[in-house]
Amino acid sequence: MLLNSGNDTVPGRYWHHLDDGRIQCDVCPRFCKLKDGQRGLCFVRARQDDQMVLTTWGRSSGFCIDPIEKKPLNHFLPGTPILSFGTAGCNLTCKFCQNHEISKARQMDKLGSLATPEMIAQTAKDHGCSAVAFTYNDPVIFLEYAVDVAQACRELGLRTVAVTAGYIGDKAREEFFRHMDAANVDLKGFTEDFYHKLCSAHLSDVLETLKYLKQETGVWFELTNLVIPGENDGDGEFDAMTNWVRENLGPDVPMHFTAFHPDWKMMDHPRTPPETLIRARDIAIKNGIRYPYVGNVHDKSASSTYCHGCGDLLIGRDWYQLSDWNLDAHGCCANCGTGCGGVFQSTPGTWGPKRLPVKLI
C-alpha cells in the first residue's frame, strides 16, 4: 500500500534500524518490525523511504465539546467543557472496543480535513474550553501530532488530556506525558491472561506506565476499569487491582468502574449489572481507595465525591451534571478542611451534560 505523501505524513520518532534491514518502531511495547512500505499494527505508523513516518498528522475523525467528566475525569477542572478529538487506528486489539469504527479504521476517509495544532487550540479557546482531549483512539500512536497540539494549547493557556491505555515505550512515554496535564488510563483488567487474550498486550507494561506517571511526573491521572461479565469481574481481581493501586499509586487516584455493553467482537457477552460495579466500588473502599466511582450507569450516590476526612458530600454528580459543590477555594472540604486530591478551580464550571459537535475555524 502506498503511503500518502501529503501534509498528513510527517517523520516519526522512536524507531531504529535492525541488522536484517528492517526498522523497529519503539513507540509502544509491540515493537513492530517493518520492511519498506509496511505499516505497524496501529496502521498509522509506517516505513517510508527508510524511516518511520506518522501518516495521520493533522487529520481528525471529528471534534466535539464534551463535559470533562465524560473522559472520565472527576477531579480535574470539574464542570468545564473540553474539546475532544481522535484520529484513526490503535496499537491494541481489544475485542470489546466501543470506538472500533475509529480505532480499527483502515481507511483514511474516516478522517476529516486538515486540522493543524493551531486551529485546534484556537477553536478550543474560542469556545471557552478548559482543555483539549486526545481521545476516541489512543493518542500514543499519533504522538508527534499530540505533542504539537499540546504545545499549541499551552501557548494559549489551555491544558491537554490524554485518554489512553498506557501501552507506550519507556522513552516515548517521557516525551508524551511531559506535554500532558492530565490523563485517564484504561486499566482494562488485572491479569496477564485478560490482556493477552482480549487485547494482545501485556499488563506489566501498563503498570510500568502507571508507576511512571505517579513517580516521575506531575500529571493528574485517573483510572478506568471497564468491567466485563465473565472476564474481569471477580472479587479476587477487584481486590488485587485496588490493593495494587493503593500500594503503588496511592489512595488519592480516582478509579472509575464502568459498565460494559456488547460491542464489536464481544456481542455474546451481557451488559454489566449495576450490582457488579457497586461490588467493585465497595472492595475499592475497603482497600483504602478514597475516590471510587461507577460509570455508564445512573447512580448519583456512587458517582459523587465524598470527603475522606469527615464523610461529607464534596461534589454531587447526576450523570454529567454537577449538583453540589462543597470545596473551598483551595480544594479542601468546606466542613472539616481536609484536602481533596485533584486539580480544582475556585468555583466549578457550569457546562453540564451538553455535547456540542464543532467544526474548526
Secondary structure as the mmCIF struct_conf table of DSSP 4:
data_model
#
loop_
_struct_conf.conf_type_id
_struct_conf.id
_struct_conf.beg_label_comp_id
_struct_conf.beg_label_asym_id
_struct_conf.beg_label_seq_id
_struct_conf.end_label_comp_id
_struct_conf.end_label_asym_id
_struct_conf.end_label_seq_id
HELX_LH_PP_P HELX_LH_PP_P1 LEU A 2 ASN A 4
BEND BEND1 GLY A 6 GLY A 6
TURN_TY1_P TURN_TY1_P1 ASN A 7 ASP A 8
STRN STRN1 VAL A 10 PRO A 11
BEND BEND2 TYR A 14 TYR A 14
STRN STRN2 TRP A 15 HIS A 17
TURN_TY1_P TURN_TY1_P2 ASP A 19 ASP A 20
BEND BEND3 GLY A 21 GLY A 21
STRN STRN3 ILE A 23 CYS A 25
BEND BEND4 VAL A 27 CYS A 28
TURN_TY1_P TURN_TY1_P3 PRO A 29 ARG A 30
STRN STRN4 LYS A 33 LEU A 34
TURN_TY1_P TURN_TY1_P4 ASP A 36 GLY A 37
STRN STRN5 ARG A 39 ARG A 39
TURN_TY1_P TURN_TY1_P5 LEU A 41 CYS A 42
BEND BEND5 PHE A 43 VAL A 44
STRN STRN6 ARG A 45 GLN A 48
TURN_TY1_P TURN_TY1_P6 ASP A 49 ASP A 50
STRN STRN7 GLN A 51 LEU A 54
BEND BEND6 THR A 55 THR A 55
TURN_TY1_P TURN_TY1_P7 TRP A 57 GLY A 58
STRN STRN8 ARG A 59 ARG A 59
BEND BEND7 SER A 61 SER A 61
STRN STRN9 PHE A 63 PRO A 67
HELX_RH_3T_P HELX_RH_3T_P1 ILE A 68 LYS A 70
TURN_TY1_P TURN_TY1_P8 LYS A 71 PRO A 72
BEND BEND8 ASN A 74 HIS A 75
STRN STRN10 PHE A 76 PHE A 76
BEND BEND9 LEU A 77 LEU A 77
TURN_TY1_P TURN_TY1_P9 PRO A 78 GLY A 79
STRN STRN11 PRO A 81 PHE A 85
BEND BEND10 ALA A 88 ALA A 88
BEND BEND11 ASN A 91 ASN A 91
TURN_TY1_P TURN_TY1_P10 LYS A 95 PHE A 96
TURN_TY1_P TURN_TY1_P11 GLN A 98 ASN A 99
HELX_RH_AL_P HELX_RH_AL_P1 HIS A 100 SER A 103
TURN_TY1_P TURN_TY1_P12 LYS A 104 LYS A 104
HELX_RH_3T_P HELX_RH_3T_P2 MET A 108 LYS A 110
BEND BEND12 LEU A 111 LEU A 111
BEND BEND13 SER A 113 SER A 113
STRN STRN12 LEU A 114 LEU A 114
HELX_RH_AL_P HELX_RH_AL_P2 PRO A 117 ASP A 126
TURN_TY1_P TURN_TY1_P13 HIS A 127 GLY A 128
BEND BEND14 SER A 130 SER A 130
STRN STRN13 ALA A 131 PHE A 134
BEND BEND15 TYR A 136 ASN A 137
HELX_RH_3T_P HELX_RH_3T_P3 PRO A 139 PHE A 142
HELX_RH_AL_P HELX_RH_AL_P3 LEU A 143 GLU A 155
TURN_TY1_P TURN_TY1_P14 LEU A 156 GLY A 157
STRN STRN14 ARG A 159 THR A 164
HELX_RH_AL_P HELX_RH_AL_P4 ASP A 170 ARG A 178
TURN_TY1_P TURN_TY1_P15 HIS A 179 HIS A 179
BEND BEND16 ASP A 181 ASP A 181
STRN STRN15 ALA A 182 ASP A 186
BEND BEND17 PHE A 190 THR A 191
HELX_RH_AL_P HELX_RH_AL_P5 GLU A 192 PHE A 194
HELX_RH_PI_P HELX_RH_PI_P1 TYR A 195 CYS A 199
BEND BEND18 SER A 200 ALA A 201
HELX_RH_AL_P HELX_RH_AL_P6 LEU A 203 GLU A 216
STRN STRN16 TRP A 220 VAL A 227
TURN_TY1_P TURN_TY1_P16 PRO A 229 GLU A 231
BEND BEND19 ASN A 232 ASN A 232
HELX_RH_AL_P HELX_RH_AL_P7 ASP A 235 ASN A 248
TURN_TY1_P TURN_TY1_P17 LEU A 249 LEU A 249
TURN_TY1_P TURN_TY1_P18 PRO A 251 ASP A 252
BEND BEND20 VAL A 253 VAL A 253
STRN STRN17 MET A 255 ALA A 259
TURN_TY1_P TURN_TY1_P19 TRP A 264 LYS A 265
TURN_TY1_P TURN_TY1_P20 MET A 267 ASP A 268
BEND BEND21 HIS A 269 HIS A 269
HELX_LH_PP_P HELX_LH_PP_P2 PRO A 270 PRO A 273
HELX_RH_AL_P HELX_RH_AL_P8 PRO A 274 LYS A 286
TURN_TY1_P TURN_TY1_P21 ASN A 287 GLY A 288
BEND BEND22 ARG A 290 ARG A 290
STRN STRN18 PRO A 292 GLY A 295
BEND BEND23 ASN A 296 VAL A 297
TURN_TY1_P TURN_TY1_P22 LYS A 300 LYS A 300
HELX_RH_3T_P HELX_RH_3T_P4 SER A 301 SER A 303
BEND BEND24 SER A 304 SER A 304
STRN STRN19 THR A 305 TYR A 306
TURN_TY1_P TURN_TY1_P23 HIS A 308 CYS A 310
STRN STRN20 LEU A 313 ASP A 318
TURN_TY1_P TURN_TY1_P24 TRP A 319 TYR A 320
STRN STRN21 GLN A 321 TRP A 325
STRN STRN22 LEU A 327 LEU A 327
TURN_TY1_P TURN_TY1_P25 ALA A 329 HIS A 330
BEND BEND25 GLY A 331 GLY A 331
STRN STRN23 CYS A 332 CYS A 333
TURN_TY1_P TURN_TY1_P26 ALA A 334 CYS A 336
STRN STRN24 GLY A 339 GLY A 339
BEND BEND26 GLY A 341 GLY A 342
STRN STRN25 VAL A 343 VAL A 343
BEND BEND27 SER A 346 THR A 347
TURN_TY1_P TURN_TY1_P27 GLY A 352 PRO A 353
STRN STRN26 LEU A 356 VAL A 358
#
